[in-house]
């Protein structure tokens, strides 16, 4: 059973313009950790990162599914997803 009701799928924009997607149950802390260089290996060399999008889910599984689906998208579909906040199923159908 999950200990918290906060399960976030989030997207960061790195210094080089690339996107990083992840899961957390504490969004503010996770972004701070990324910018301190203690987060994911990918973001350590691409700091500072800037938070640009998130979705809140009831379960960790749902949030991680959204993260996985986002990572499968091409760059233009990712931009549409975060720009419009569309449901991932709608964007996936457009690929």
Biopython code that builds the backbone (N, CA, C, O; Angstrom):
import numpy as np
from Bio.PDB.StructureBuilder import StructureBuilder

atoms = [
    (1, "UNK", "N", (0.838, -1.190, 0.000)),
    (1, "UNK", "CA", (0.000, 0.000, 0.000)),
    (1, "UNK", "C", (0.880, 1.250, 0.000)),
    (1, "UNK", "O", (1.906, 1.301, 0.677)),
    (2, "UNK", "N", (0.467, 2.243, -0.759)),
    (2, "UNK", "CA", (1.234, 3.483, -0.847)),
    (2, "UNK", "C", (1.090, 4.293, 0.440)),
    (2, "UNK", "O", (0.009, 4.350, 1.025)),
    (3, "UNK", "N", (2.175, 4.912, 0.874)),
    (3, "UNK", "CA", (2.185, 5.688, 2.106)),
    (3, "UNK", "C", (1.680, 7.109, 1.906)),
    (3, "UNK", "O", (1.323, 7.778, 2.876)),
    (4, "UNK", "N", (1.645, 7.578, 0.665)),
    (4, "UNK", "CA", (1.249, 8.956, 0.387)),
    (4, "UNK", "C", (0.285, 8.996, -0.789)),
    (4, "UNK", "O", (0.277, 8.100, -1.634)),
    (5, "UNK", "N", (-0.515, 10.030, -0.833)),
    (5, "UNK", "CA", (-1.433, 10.208, -1.956)),
    (5, "UNK", "C", (-0.812, 11.044, -3.060)),
    (5, "UNK", "O", (-1.445, 11.282, -4.089)),
    (6, "UNK", "N", (0.409, 11.488, -2.860)),
    (6, "UNK", "CA", (1.092, 12.315, -3.852)),
    (6, "UNK", "C", (2.033, 11.460, -4.680)),
    (6, "UNK", "O", (3.090, 11.039, -4.210)),
    (7, "UNK", "N", (1.637, 11.211, -5.912)),
    (7, "UNK", "CA", (2.461, 10.461, -6.842)),
    (7, "UNK", "C", (2.522, 11.287, -8.120)),
    (7, "UNK", "O", (1.528, 11.438, -8.830)),
    (8, "UNK", "N", (3.702, 11.814, -8.395)),
    (8, "UNK", "CA", (3.857, 12.742, -9.504)),
    (8, "UNK", "C", (4.676, 12.154, -10.645)),
    (8, "UNK", "O", (5.708, 11.516, -10.435)),
    (9, "UNK", "N", (4.192, 12.385, -11.845)),
    (9, "UNK", "CA", (4.994, 12.248, -13.056)),
    (9, "UNK", "C", (5.392, 13.680, -13.368)),
    (9, "UNK", "O", (4.537, 14.565, -13.408)),
    (10, "UNK", "N", (6.686, 13.920, -13.590)),
    (10, "UNK", "CA", (7.129, 15.295, -13.834)),
    (10, "UNK", "C", (8.100, 15.351, -15.011)),
    (10, "UNK", "O", (8.722, 14.354, -15.379)),
    (11, "UNK", "N", (8.207, 16.536, -15.581)),
    (11, "UNK", "CA", (9.125, 16.772, -16.698)),
    (11, "UNK", "C", (9.967, 17.994, -16.361)),
    (11, "UNK", "O", (9.455, 19.032, -15.942)),
    (12, "UNK", "N", (11.272, 17.841, -16.556)),
    (12, "UNK", "CA", (12.218, 18.938, -16.380)),
    (12, "UNK", "C", (12.810, 19.285, -17.733)),
    (12, "UNK", "O", (12.944, 18.423, -18.602)),
    (13, "UNK", "N", (13.162, 20.547, -17.906)),
    (13, "UNK", "CA", (13.931, 20.948, -19.075)),
    (13, "UNK", "C", (15.355, 21.206, -18.596)),
    (13, "UNK", "O", (15.584, 21.997, -17.681)),
    (14, "UNK", "N", (16.296, 20.534, -19.222)),
    (14, "UNK", "CA", (17.700, 20.665, -18.839)),
    (14, "UNK", "C", (18.334, 21.869, -19.526)),
    (14, "UNK", "O", (17.775, 22.437, -20.464)),
    (15, "UNK", "N", (19.504, 22.243, -19.042)),
    (15, "UNK", "CA", (20.237, 23.401, -19.575)),
    (15, "UNK", "C", (20.435, 23.308, -21.084)),
    (15, "UNK", "O", (20.409, 24.326, -21.775)),
    (16, "UNK", "N", (20.635, 22.078, -21.608)),
    (16, "UNK", "CA", (20.853, 21.891, -23.043)),
    (16, "UNK", "C", (19.550, 21.819, -23.848)),
    (16, "UNK", "O", (19.586, 21.595, -25.057)),
    (17, "UNK", "N", (18.401, 22.007, -23.188)),
    (17, "UNK", "CA", (17.114, 21.986, -23.877)),
    (17, "UNK", "C", (16.464, 20.617, -23.930)),
    (17, "UNK", "O", (15.330, 20.498, -24.395)),
    (18, "UNK", "N", (17.146, 19.582, -23.468)),
    (18, "UNK", "CA", (16.561, 18.247, -23.465)),
    (18, "UNK", "C", (15.573, 18.120, -22.318)),
    (18, "UNK", "O", (15.587, 18.907, -21.372)),
    (19, "UNK", "N", (14.721, 17.120, -22.421)),
    (19, "UNK", "CA", (13.740, 16.862, -21.385)),
    (19, "UNK", "C", (14.165, 15.672, -20.537)),
    (19, "UNK", "O", (14.789, 14.730, -21.024)),
    (20, "UNK", "N", (13.814, 15.736, -19.269)),
    (20, "UNK", "CA", (13.997, 14.613, -18.363)),
    (20, "UNK", "C", (12.652, 14.361, -17.706)),
    (20, "UNK", "O", (12.049, 15.282, -17.154)),
    (21, "UNK", "N", (12.176, 13.131, -17.760)),
    (21, "UNK", "CA", (10.910, 12.763, -17.143)),
    (21, "UNK", "C", (11.176, 11.813, -15.994)),
    (21, "UNK", "O", (12.064, 10.963, -16.068)),
    (22, "UNK", "N", (10.397, 11.962, -14.925)),
    (22, "UNK", "CA", (10.598, 11.096, -13.780)),
    (22, "UNK", "C", (9.364, 10.960, -12.927)),
    (22, "UNK", "O", (8.308, 11.522, -13.217)),
    (23, "UNK", "N", (9.528, 10.190, -11.856)),
    (23, "UNK", "CA", (8.482, 9.962, -10.866)),
    (23, "UNK", "C", (9.005, 10.391, -9.496)),
    (23, "UNK", "O", (10.187, 10.226, -9.194)),
    (24, "UNK", "N", (8.122, 10.936, -8.680)),
    (24, "UNK", "CA", (8.458, 11.247, -7.298)),
    (24, "UNK", "C", (7.186, 11.333, -6.470)),
    (24, "UNK", "O", (6.083, 11.452, -7.004)),
    (25, "UNK", "N", (7.360, 11.268, -5.155)),
    (25, "UNK", "CA", (6.224, 11.519, -4.273)),
    (25, "UNK", "C", (6.420, 12.839, -3.525)),
    (25, "UNK", "O", (5.606, 13.206, -2.679)),
    (26, "UNK", "N", (7.508, 13.551, -3.845)),
    (26, "UNK", "CA", (7.784, 14.872, -3.263)),
    (26, "UNK", "C", (8.429, 15.729, -4.346)),
    (26, "UNK", "O", (9.649, 15.723, -4.515)),
    (27, "UNK", "N", (7.606, 16.457, -5.067)),
    (27, "UNK", "CA", (8.052, 17.194, -6.246)),
    (27, "UNK", "C", (9.090, 18.265, -5.935)),
    (27, "UNK", "O", (10.118, 18.333, -6.609)),
    (28, "UNK", "N", (8.848, 19.087, -4.947)),
    (28, "UNK", "CA", (9.794, 20.170, -4.622)),
    (28, "UNK", "C", (11.160, 19.612, -4.222)),
    (28, "UNK", "O", (12.194, 20.108, -4.671)),
    (29, "UNK", "N", (11.159, 18.597, -3.391)),
    (29, "UNK", "CA", (12.421, 17.995, -2.950)),
    (29, "UNK", "C", (13.172, 17.378, -4.137)),
    (29, "UNK", "O", (14.389, 17.522, -4.248)),
    (30, "UNK", "N", (12.450, 16.701, -5.008)),
    (30, "UNK", "CA", (13.096, 16.021, -6.138)),
    (30, "UNK", "C", (13.756, 17.029, -7.079)),
    (30, "UNK", "O", (14.868, 16.788, -7.549)),
    (31, "UNK", "N", (13.107, 18.128, -7.356)),
    (31, "UNK", "CA", (13.686, 19.147, -8.240)),
    (31, "UNK", "C", (14.932, 19.739, -7.589)),
    (31, "UNK", "O", (15.945, 19.941, -8.258)),
    (32, "UNK", "N", (14.864, 20.014, -6.298)),
    (32, "UNK", "CA", (16.027, 20.523, -5.564)),
    (32, "UNK", "C", (17.196, 19.532, -5.638)),
    (32, "UNK", "O", (18.340, 19.933, -5.854)),
    (33, "UNK", "N", (16.909, 18.260, -5.460)),
    (33, "UNK", "CA", (17.948, 17.226, -5.512)),
    (33, "UNK", "C", (18.587, 17.176, -6.900)),
    (33, "UNK", "O", (19.804, 17.040, -7.018)),
    (34, "UNK", "N", (17.773, 17.287, -7.944)),
    (34, "UNK", "CA", (18.325, 17.320, -9.312)),
    (34, "UNK", "C", (19.293, 18.496, -9.458)),
    (34, "UNK", "O", (20.392, 18.328, -9.987)),
    (35, "UNK", "N", (18.906, 19.658, -9.003)),
    (35, "UNK", "CA", (19.745, 20.852, -9.162)),
    (35, "UNK", "C", (20.960, 20.858, -8.239)),
    (35, "UNK", "O", (21.907, 21.610, -8.470)),
    (36, "UNK", "N", (20.944, 20.042, -7.216)),
    (36, "UNK", "CA", (22.122, 19.896, -6.349)),
    (36, "UNK", "C", (23.113, 18.886, -6.919)),
    (36, "UNK", "O", (24.188, 18.684, -6.355)),
    (37, "UNK", "N", (22.754, 18.254, -8.032)),
    (37, "UNK", "CA", (23.638, 17.271, -8.645)),
    (37, "UNK", "C", (23.575, 15.901, -8.003)),
    (37, "UNK", "O", (24.442, 15.057, -8.232)),
    (38, "UNK", "N", (22.547, 15.682, -7.199)),
    (38, "UNK", "CA", (22.400, 14.407, -6.506)),
    (38, "UNK", "C", (21.255, 13.583, -7.084)),
    (38, "UNK", "O", (20.930, 12.519, -6.556)),
    (39, "UNK", "N", (20.654, 14.056, -8.141)),
    (39, "UNK", "CA", (19.522, 13.361, -8.752)),
    (39, "UNK", "C", (19.999, 12.340, -9.759)),
    (39, "UNK", "O", (21.040, 11.708, -9.578)),
    (40, "UNK", "N", (19.250, 12.186, -10.793)),
    (40, "UNK", "CA", (19.557, 11.212, -11.828)),
    (40, "UNK", "C", (20.878, 11.539, -12.520)),
    (40, "UNK", "O", (21.245, 12.705, -12.663)),
    (41, "UNK", "N", (21.574, 10.510, -12.938)),
    (41, "UNK", "CA", (22.851, 10.675, -13.635)),
    (41, "UNK", "C", (22.682, 11.577, -14.870)),
    (41, "UNK", "O", (23.550, 12.395, -15.175)),
    (42, "UNK", "N", (21.566, 11.415, -15.566)),
    (42, "UNK", "CA", (21.314, 12.192, -16.784)),
    (42, "UNK", "C", (21.335, 13.691, -16.508)),
    (42, "UNK", "O", (21.886, 14.459, -17.297)),
    (43, "UNK", "N", (20.741, 14.112, -15.399)),
    (43, "UNK", "CA", (20.617, 15.547, -15.138)),
    (43, "UNK", "C", (21.850, 16.162, -14.491)),
    (43, "UNK", "O", (21.986, 17.386, -14.478)),
    (44, "UNK", "N", (22.739, 15.356, -13.960)),
    (44, "UNK", "CA", (23.916, 15.898, -13.262)),
    (44, "UNK", "C", (24.768, 16.787, -14.146)),
    (44, "UNK", "O", (25.246, 17.828, -13.694)),
    (45, "UNK", "N", (24.967, 16.400, -15.392)),
    (45, "UNK", "CA", (25.802, 17.168, -16.307)),
    (45, "UNK", "C", (25.008, 18.207, -17.099)),
    (45, "UNK", "O", (25.574, 18.917, -17.930)),
    (46, "UNK", "N", (23.717, 18.297, -16.850)),
    (46, "UNK", "CA", (22.862, 19.178, -17.645)),
    (46, "UNK", "C", (22.151, 20.212, -16.771)),
    (46, "UNK", "O", (21.073, 20.698, -17.114)),
    (47, "UNK", "N", (22.767, 20.534, -15.649)),
    (47, "UNK", "CA", (22.187, 21.509, -14.725)),
    (47, "UNK", "C", (22.462, 22.925, -15.185)),
    (47, "UNK", "O", (23.431, 23.169, -15.903)),
    (48, "UNK", "N", (21.623, 23.856, -14.781)),
    (48, "UNK", "CA", (20.451, 23.657, -13.947)),
    (48, "UNK", "C", (19.280, 23.104, -14.751)),
    (48, "UNK", "O", (19.191, 23.292, -15.964)),
    (49, "UNK", "N", (18.396, 22.426, -14.053)),
    (49, "UNK", "CA", (17.176, 21.943, -14.671)),
    (49, "UNK", "C", (16.040, 22.855, -14.252)),
    (49, "UNK", "O", (16.083, 23.496, -13.202)),
    (50, "UNK", "N", (15.031, 22.896, -15.092)),
    (50, "UNK", "CA", (13.874, 23.759, -14.827)),
    (50, "UNK", "C", (12.613, 22.901, -14.911)),
    (50, "UNK", "O", (12.374, 22.216, -15.905)),
    (51, "UNK", "N", (11.831, 22.951, -13.871)),
    (51, "UNK", "CA", (10.564, 22.218, -13.829)),
    (51, "UNK", "C", (9.593, 22.847, -14.821)),
    (51, "UNK", "O", (9.388, 24.061, -14.808)),
    (52, "UNK", "N", (8.987, 22.013, -15.694)),
    (52, "UNK", "CA", (8.066, 22.572, -16.684)),
    (52, "UNK", "C", (6.691, 21.910, -16.705)),
    (52, "UNK", "O", (5.758, 22.455, -17.294)),
    (53, "UNK", "N", (6.547, 20.737, -16.070)),
    (53, "UNK", "CA", (5.254, 20.046, -16.153)),
    (53, "UNK", "C", (5.159, 18.977, -15.079)),
    (53, "UNK", "O", (6.164, 18.380, -14.694)),
    (54, "UNK", "N", (3.940, 18.738, -14.596)),
    (54, "UNK", "CA", (3.698, 17.592, -13.725)),
    (54, "UNK", "C", (2.238, 17.176, -13.786)),
    (54, "UNK", "O", (1.360, 17.958, -14.150)),
    (55, "UNK", "N", (2.008, 15.940, -13.423)),
    (55, "UNK", "CA", (0.664, 15.410, -13.242)),
    (55, "UNK", "C", (0.661, 14.667, -11.918)),
    (55, "UNK", "O", (1.654, 14.036, -11.556)),
    (56, "UNK", "N", (-0.439, 14.736, -11.199)),
    (56, "UNK", "CA", (-0.591, 14.060, -9.914)),
    (56, "UNK", "C", (-1.484, 12.840, -10.102)),
    (56, "UNK", "O", (-2.515, 12.919, -10.771)),
    (57, "UNK", "N", (-1.089, 11.711, -9.512)),
    (57, "UNK", "CA", (-1.846, 10.470, -9.621)),
    (57, "UNK", "C", (-2.127, 9.901, -8.241)),
    (57, "UNK", "O", (-1.446, 10.228, -7.269)),
    (58, "UNK", "N", (-3.133, 9.049, -8.168)),
    (58, "UNK", "CA", (-3.488, 8.417, -6.900)),
    (58, "UNK", "C", (-2.511, 7.316, -6.508)),
    (58, "UNK", "O", (-2.318, 7.051, -5.322)),
    (59, "UNK", "N", (-1.893, 6.674, -7.497)),
    (59, "UNK", "CA", (-0.980, 5.568, -7.189)),
    (59, "UNK", "C", (0.364, 5.752, -7.895)),
    (59, "UNK", "O", (0.466, 6.429, -8.918)),
    (60, "UNK", "N", (1.373, 5.138, -7.325)),
    (60, "UNK", "CA", (2.703, 5.144, -7.927)),
    (60, "UNK", "C", (2.667, 4.478, -9.295)),
    (60, "UNK", "O", (3.298, 4.950, -10.241)),
    (61, "UNK", "N", (1.937, 3.397, -9.395)),
    (61, "UNK", "CA", (1.844, 2.667, -10.663)),
    (61, "UNK", "C", (1.316, 3.554, -11.789)),
    (61, "UNK", "O", (1.854, 3.534, -12.895)),
    (62, "UNK", "N", (0.272, 4.328, -11.515)),
    (62, "UNK", "CA", (-0.295, 5.219, -12.538)),
    (62, "UNK", "C", (0.718, 6.285, -12.953)),
    (62, "UNK", "O", (0.867, 6.574, -14.140)),
    (63, "UNK", "N", (1.400, 6.858, -11.993)),
    (63, "UNK", "CA", (2.394, 7.897, -12.296)),
    (63, "UNK", "C", (3.547, 7.330, -13.115)),
    (63, "UNK", "O", (4.018, 7.966, -14.059)),
    (64, "UNK", "N", (3.994, 6.149, -12.756)),
    (64, "UNK", "CA", (5.106, 5.540, -13.490)),
    (64, "UNK", "C", (4.680, 5.100, -14.893)),
    (64, "UNK", "O", (5.497, 5.084, -15.814)),
    (65, "UNK", "N", (3.426, 4.749, -15.053)),
    (65, "UNK", "CA", (2.915, 4.416, -16.383)),
    (65, "UNK", "C", (2.914, 5.663, -17.265)),
    (65, "UNK", "O", (3.279, 5.600, -18.439)),
    (66, "UNK", "N", (2.502, 6.799, -16.692)),
    (66, "UNK", "CA", (2.510, 8.060, -17.446)),
    (66, "UNK", "C", (3.937, 8.434, -17.833)),
    (66, "UNK", "O", (4.174, 8.892, -18.951)),
    (67, "UNK", "N", (4.887, 8.243, -16.921)),
    (67, "UNK", "CA", (6.291, 8.517, -17.219)),
    (67, "UNK", "C", (6.769, 7.650, -18.382)),
    (67, "UNK", "O", (7.384, 8.153, -19.322)),
    (68, "UNK", "N", (6.489, 6.366, -18.319)),
    (68, "UNK", "CA", (6.910, 5.444, -19.380)),
    (68, "UNK", "C", (6.303, 5.845, -20.718)),
    (68, "UNK", "O", (7.006, 5.896, -21.728)),
    (69, "UNK", "N", (5.008, 6.129, -20.735)),
    (69, "UNK", "CA", (4.346, 6.505, -21.980)),
    (69, "UNK", "C", (4.932, 7.788, -22.553)),
    (69, "UNK", "O", (5.099, 7.904, -23.767)),
    (70, "UNK", "N", (5.244, 8.749, -21.694)),
    (70, "UNK", "CA", (5.851, 10.002, -22.145)),
    (70, "UNK", "C", (7.208, 9.737, -22.784)),
    (70, "UNK", "O", (7.532, 10.312, -23.822)),
    (71, "UNK", "N", (7.990, 8.876, -22.170)),
    (71, "UNK", "CA", (9.327, 8.585, -22.679)),
    (71, "UNK", "C", (9.301, 7.884, -24.036)),
    (71, "UNK", "O", (10.302, 7.895, -24.753)),
    (72, "UNK", "N", (8.183, 7.280, -24.394)),
    (72, "UNK", "CA", (8.060, 6.608, -25.686)),
    (72, "UNK", "C", (7.751, 7.578, -26.823)),
    (72, "UNK", "O", (7.881, 7.227, -27.995)),
    (73, "UNK", "N", (7.345, 8.785, -26.479)),
    (73, "UNK", "CA", (6.950, 9.769, -27.490)),
    (73, "UNK", "C", (8.158, 10.407, -28.162)),
    (73, "UNK", "O", (9.240, 10.489, -27.580)),
    (74, "UNK", "N", (7.957, 10.853, -29.381)),
    (74, "UNK", "CA", (8.974, 11.652, -30.072)),
    (74, "UNK", "C", (8.916, 13.078, -29.541)),
    (74, "UNK", "O", (7.936, 13.475, -28.911)),
    (75, "UNK", "N", (9.954, 13.832, -29.795)),
    (75, "UNK", "CA", (10.086, 15.184, -29.234)),
    (75, "UNK", "C", (8.869, 16.064, -29.518)),
    (75, "UNK", "O", (8.381, 16.740, -28.612)),
    (76, "UNK", "N", (8.375, 16.070, -30.742)),
    (76, "UNK", "CA", (7.241, 16.943, -31.064)),
    (76, "UNK", "C", (5.979, 16.526, -30.302)),
    (76, "UNK", "O", (5.195, 17.383, -29.895)),
    (77, "UNK", "N", (5.780, 15.248, -30.108)),
    (77, "UNK", "CA", (4.634, 14.773, -29.336)),
    (77, "UNK", "C", (4.803, 15.115, -27.852)),
    (77, "UNK", "O", (3.826, 15.410, -27.164)),
    (78, "UNK", "N", (6.039, 15.074, -27.368)),
    (78, "UNK", "CA", (6.301, 15.465, -25.977)),
    (78, "UNK", "C", (5.965, 16.938, -25.777)),
    (78, "UNK", "O", (5.366, 17.312, -24.769)),
    (79, "UNK", "N", (6.347, 17.762, -26.726)),
    (79, "UNK", "CA", (6.056, 19.191, -26.627)),
    (79, "UNK", "C", (4.553, 19.449, -26.636)),
    (79, "UNK", "O", (4.057, 20.290, -25.885)),
    (80, "UNK", "N", (3.839, 18.733, -27.478)),
    (80, "UNK", "CA", (2.387, 18.863, -27.516)),
    (80, "UNK", "C", (1.793, 18.418, -26.178)),
    (80, "UNK", "O", (0.907, 19.082, -25.641)),
    (81, "UNK", "N", (2.268, 17.320, -25.652)),
    (81, "UNK", "CA", (1.777, 16.777, -24.384)),
    (81, "UNK", "C", (1.947, 17.781, -23.243)),
    (81, "UNK", "O", (0.996, 18.056, -22.511)),
    (82, "UNK", "N", (3.133, 18.317, -23.094)),
    (82, "UNK", "CA", (3.367, 19.233, -21.974)),
    (82, "UNK", "C", (2.792, 20.614, -22.228)),
    (82, "UNK", "O", (2.477, 21.337, -21.283)),
    (83, "UNK", "N", (2.654, 20.984, -23.479)),
    (83, "UNK", "CA", (2.102, 22.297, -23.802)),
    (83, "UNK", "C", (0.604, 22.370, -23.638)),
    (83, "UNK", "O", (0.069, 23.411, -23.256)),
    (84, "UNK", "N", (-0.077, 21.282, -23.920)),
    (84, "UNK", "CA", (-1.524, 21.269, -23.884)),
    (84, "UNK", "C", (-2.071, 20.495, -22.696)),
    (84, "UNK", "O", (-3.258, 20.589, -22.383)),
    (85, "UNK", "N", (-1.211, 19.733, -22.034)),
    (85, "UNK", "CA", (-1.666, 18.931, -20.911)),
    (85, "UNK", "C", (-2.636, 17.845, -21.320)),
    (85, "UNK", "O", (-3.524, 17.474, -20.552)),
    (86, "UNK", "N", (-2.468, 17.330, -22.540)),
    (86, "UNK", "CA", (-3.375, 16.314, -23.049)),
    (86, "UNK", "C", (-3.131, 14.970, -22.382)),
    (86, "UNK", "O", (-2.050, 14.699, -21.859)),
    (87, "UNK", "N", (-4.147, 14.148, -22.414)),
    (87, "UNK", "CA", (-4.048, 12.785, -21.918)),
    (87, "UNK", "C", (-3.051, 12.021, -22.787)),
    (87, "UNK", "O", (-3.059, 12.167, -24.010)),
    (88, "UNK", "N", (-2.214, 11.229, -22.184)),
    (88, "UNK", "CA", (-1.163, 10.524, -22.930)),
    (88, "UNK", "C", (-1.744, 9.595, -23.981)),
    (88, "UNK", "O", (-1.108, 9.395, -25.016)),
    (89, "UNK", "N", (-2.926, 9.015, -23.766)),
    (89, "UNK", "CA", (-3.524, 8.128, -24.769)),
    (89, "UNK", "C", (-3.849, 8.895, -26.044)),
    (89, "UNK", "O", (-3.677, 8.368, -27.143)),
    (90, "UNK", "N", (-4.314, 10.122, -25.914)),
    (90, "UNK", "CA", (-4.614, 10.927, -27.091)),
    (90, "UNK", "C", (-3.353, 11.226, -27.883)),
    (90, "UNK", "O", (-3.364, 11.134, -29.111)),
    (91, "UNK", "N", (-2.290, 11.576, -27.222)),
    (91, "UNK", "CA", (-1.039, 11.899, -27.909)),
    (91, "UNK", "C", (-0.472, 10.654, -28.559)),
    (91, "UNK", "O", (0.001, 10.714, -29.694)),
    (92, "UNK", "N", (-0.508, 9.529, -27.865)),
    (92, "UNK", "CA", (0.034, 8.292, -28.405)),
    (92, "UNK", "C", (-0.695, 7.912, -29.692)),
    (92, "UNK", "O", (-0.065, 7.414, -30.625)),
    (93, "UNK", "N", (-2.000, 8.134, -29.761)),
    (93, "UNK", "CA", (-2.758, 7.807, -30.957)),
    (93, "UNK", "C", (-2.350, 8.662, -32.143)),
    (93, "UNK", "O", (-2.522, 8.242, -33.287)),
    (94, "UNK", "N", (-1.813, 9.852, -31.902)),
    (94, "UNK", "CA", (-1.439, 10.772, -32.970)),
    (94, "UNK", "C", (-0.067, 10.456, -33.551)),
    (94, "UNK", "O", (0.275, 10.970, -34.616)),
    (95, "UNK", "N", (0.729, 9.624, -32.878)),
    (95, "UNK", "CA", (2.074, 9.308, -33.360)),
    (95, "UNK", "C", (2.018, 8.581, -34.673)),
    (95, "UNK", "O", (3.059, 8.233, -35.231)),
]
sb = StructureBuilder()
sb.init_structure("model")
sb.init_model(0)
sb.init_chain("A")
sb.init_seg("    ")
for serial, (resi, resn, name, xyz) in enumerate(atoms, 1):
    if name == "N":
        sb.init_residue(resn, " ", resi, " ")
    sb.init_atom(name, np.array(xyz, "f"), 0.0, 1.0, " ", f" {name:<3s}", serial, name[0])
structure = sb.get_structure()
